[in-house]
Amino acid sequence: MYTAGLLLFGLGAQEIIIILIIVLLLFGGKKIPELMRGLGRGVKEFKDGQKDDDTTNTDTRDTNEKTNNQ
């Protein structure tokens, strides 16, 4: 019987361990933290970009509403 913790996209514990070993062999122990750091920065920049876009759209709507009401 599988629990939710062992299933990740239909993969069992053994498959996940094999994938992690392959990633470790391909990139090495020193490179993986750098990759994760870069991934984290990319996600942060993406979220910041979405926030900036939301405020820009809100500002544009406010300006359009003011122009239409005058």
Backbone as CSV, one residue per row, in Angstrom:
resi,resn,N_x,N_y,N_z,CA_x,CA_y,CA_z,C_x,C_y,C_z
1,MET,0.844,-1.177,0.000,0.000,0.000,0.000,0.895,1.247,0.000
2,TYR,0.630,2.165,-0.914,1.423,3.387,-1.024,0.774,4.506,-0.228
3,THR,1.604,5.334,0.367,1.093,6.523,1.036,1.345,7.718,0.137
4,ALA,0.729,8.824,0.465,0.872,10.031,-0.359,2.315,10.512,-0.382
5,GLY,3.077,10.280,0.676,4.461,10.719,0.736,5.359,9.956,-0.229
6,LEU,5.016,8.699,-0.529,5.851,7.903,-1.421,5.507,8.100,-2.887
7,LEU,4.325,8.576,-3.162,3.931,8.751,-4.560,4.169,10.185,-5.001
8,LEU,4.929,10.319,-6.040,5.172,11.624,-6.631,5.033,11.439,-8.131
9,PHE,3.910,11.873,-8.674,3.604,11.688,-10.091,3.627,10.214,-10.460
10,GLY,3.162,9.361,-9.549,3.099,7.943,-9.831,4.420,7.212,-9.660
11,LEU,5.433,7.867,-9.103,6.728,7.239,-8.894,6.819,6.720,-7.465
12,GLY,7.394,5.553,-7.308,7.611,4.995,-5.986,8.918,5.481,-5.391
13,ALA,9.209,5.012,-4.194,10.413,5.433,-3.485,11.676,4.995,-4.224
14,GLN,11.675,3.791,-4.769,12.868,3.307,-5.466,13.164,4.129,-6.715
15,GLU,12.138,4.496,-7.460,12.354,5.292,-8.668,12.897,6.672,-8.328
16,ILE,12.381,7.271,-7.259,12.840,8.600,-6.849,14.302,8.536,-6.418
17,ILE,14.668,7.494,-5.686,16.065,7.341,-5.253,16.984,7.168,-6.457
18,ILE,16.576,6.378,-7.427,17.391,6.181,-8.635,17.567,7.496,-9.387
19,ILE,16.502,8.274,-9.509,16.582,9.573,-10.190,17.534,10.502,-9.442
20,LEU,17.450,10.528,-8.118,18.344,11.389,-7.330,19.805,10.980,-7.485
21,ILE,20.069,9.683,-7.535,21.445,9.207,-7.731,21.969,9.621,-9.104
22,ILE,21.133,9.512,-10.126,21.542,9.907,-11.476,21.840,11.402,-11.533
23,VAL,20.991,12.218,-10.901,21.217,13.669,-10.869,22.515,13.977,-10.145
24,LEU,22.766,13.281,-9.046,24.003,13.492,-8.299,25.228,13.131,-9.134
25,LEU,25.147,12.044,-9.890,26.260,11.646,-10.745,26.483,12.625,-11.897
26,LEU,25.388,13.138,-12.453,25.511,14.052,-13.589,26.081,15.410,-13.182
27,PHE,25.590,15.968,-12.092,25.952,17.334,-11.732,26.999,17.418,-10.631
28,GLY,27.142,16.405,-9.832,28.108,16.440,-8.742,27.548,17.141,-7.523
29,GLY,28.155,16.866,-6.393,27.676,17.406,-5.123,27.828,18.903,-4.984
30,LYS,28.817,19.488,-5.646,29.046,20.931,-5.513,28.131,21.754,-6.413
31,LYS,27.725,21.183,-7.519,26.949,21.931,-8.493,25.462,22.001,-8.123
32,ILE,24.942,21.012,-7.436,23.507,20.953,-7.125,23.052,22.147,-6.278
33,PRO,23.768,22.540,-5.197,23.330,23.725,-4.449,23.312,24.995,-5.300
34,GLU,24.277,25.112,-6.210,24.286,26.279,-7.105,23.062,26.277,-8.014
35,LEU,22.705,25.103,-8.527,21.526,24.998,-9.385,20.253,25.354,-8.619
36,MET,20.145,24.874,-7.392,18.954,25.163,-6.587,18.886,26.646,-6.227
37,ARG,20.030,27.254,-5.948,20.063,28.681,-5.658,19.581,29.483,-6.866
38,GLY,20.068,29.103,-8.037,19.638,29.779,-9.264,18.161,29.585,-9.527
39,LEU,17.658,28.388,-9.263,16.237,28.120,-9.437,15.403,28.978,-8.485
40,GLY,15.865,29.087,-7.242,15.162,29.914,-6.256,15.132,31.380,-6.662
41,ARG,16.251,31.869,-7.173,16.297,33.271,-7.636,15.350,33.487,-8.816
42,GLY,15.317,32.505,-9.711,14.426,32.625,-10.862,12.962,32.665,-10.456
43,VAL,12.586,31.827,-9.500,11.204,31.812,-9.015,10.884,33.138,-8.334
44,LYS,11.831,33.653,-7.543,11.616,34.930,-6.851,11.433,36.071,-7.856
45,GLU,12.282,36.101,-8.882,12.156,37.146,-9.904,10.827,37.028,-10.648
46,PHE,10.395,35.804,-10.900,9.124,35.589,-11.581,7.967,36.123,-10.741
47,LYS,7.988,35.819,-9.435,6.927,36.312,-8.548,6.957,37.832,-8.454
48,ASP,8.161,38.406,-8.352,8.276,39.864,-8.304,7.761,40.491,-9.590
49,GLY,8.040,39.858,-10.716,7.543,40.353,-11.999,6.032,40.308,-12.079
50,GLN,5.444,39.273,-11.516,3.980,39.190,-11.510,3.393,40.281,-10.632
51,LYS,4.024,40.551,-9.478,3.526,41.602,-8.593,3.622,42.959,-9.280
52,ASP,4.757,43.213,-9.959,4.924,44.478,-10.668,3.895,44.616,-11.765
53,ASP,3.616,43.525,-12.471,2.640,43.547,-13.549,1.244,43.812,-13.002
54,ASP,0.919,43.230,-11.852,-0.391,43.452,-11.242,-0.564,44.902,-10.837
55,THR,0.475,45.519,-10.259,0.355,46.914,-9.850,0.287,47.821,-11.068
56,THR,0.983,47.467,-12.144,0.935,48.251,-13.371,-0.461,48.194,-13.966
57,ASN,-1.061,47.003,-14.008,-2.412,46.861,-14.539,-3.413,47.613,-13.681
58,THR,-3.261,47.599,-12.364,-4.161,48.320,-11.474,-4.024,49.812,-11.697
59,ASP,-2.780,50.297,-11.813,-2.559,51.723,-12.061,-3.163,52.141,-13.391
60,THR,-3.043,51.318,-14.412,-3.595,51.629,-15.728,-5.112,51.673,-15.670
61,ARG,-5.721,50.724,-14.961,-7.188,50.721,-14.834,-7.659,51.958,-14.100
62,ASP,-6.948,52.344,-13.014,-7.332,53.535,-12.264,-7.247,54.774,-13.149
63,THR,-6.194,54.876,-13.960,-6.016,56.020,-14.854,-7.119,56.040,-15.898
64,ASN,-7.447,54.869,-16.472,-8.506,54.801,-17.487,-9.859,55.175,-16.887
65,GLU,-10.136,54.743,-15.669,-11.400,55.059,-15.033,-11.506,56.563,-14.768
66,LYS,-10.418,57.182,-14.332,-10.415,58.625,-14.081,-10.632,59.399,-15.368
67,THR,-10.016,58.940,-16.457,-10.146,59.611,-17.750,-11.572,59.474,-18.269
68,ASN,-12.180,58.321,-18.118,-13.525,58.079,-18.614,-14.563,58.831,-17.780
69,ASN,-14.307,59.048,-16.513,-15.260,59.737,-15.649,-15.227,61.245,-15.842
70,GLN,-14.179,61.778,-16.431,-14.077,63.227,-16.599,-14.797,63.683,-17.772
